[in-house]
Amino acid sequence: MPYHVSSEEFEHIAAAALDRVPAPLRERMDADNLLITIQPGATVHDRANDIDEHVLGFYEGSEDSVFSAYTYPKRIVLLQGNIEHWCASYDELVEQVHDTVLHEVAHYFGLSHADIDQTRLRH
Ligand SMILES: [Zn+2]
């Protein structure tokens, strides 16, 4: 049974999750202008990149592209509807957002899924 909150409430939960990231890591993320964006779900563009309803969030790094003269900002995207889908209560939602944020922050710092499997952040 999905647990829904307003987008404002979801932002609040995401901000609180970010506050739990250790300060030295957060400072590096801030210095790098890492964006955290919240989408209701996967866009058509995301789906073309294998982002489906099972994906709770993802990290998009700036990559050199032959099609673009400028680099896109690095960002972590949280898919609100997908996260809500797997949560039955407010507490579960808070924990799932926290785990998803930390999982994507780990990717930002270069950890692979094999690395993440060594921690409690696997998904
Ligand atoms: Zn991942």
Residues whose N, C-alpha, C, O or C-beta is under 5 A from the ligand:
A	BS01	ZN	none
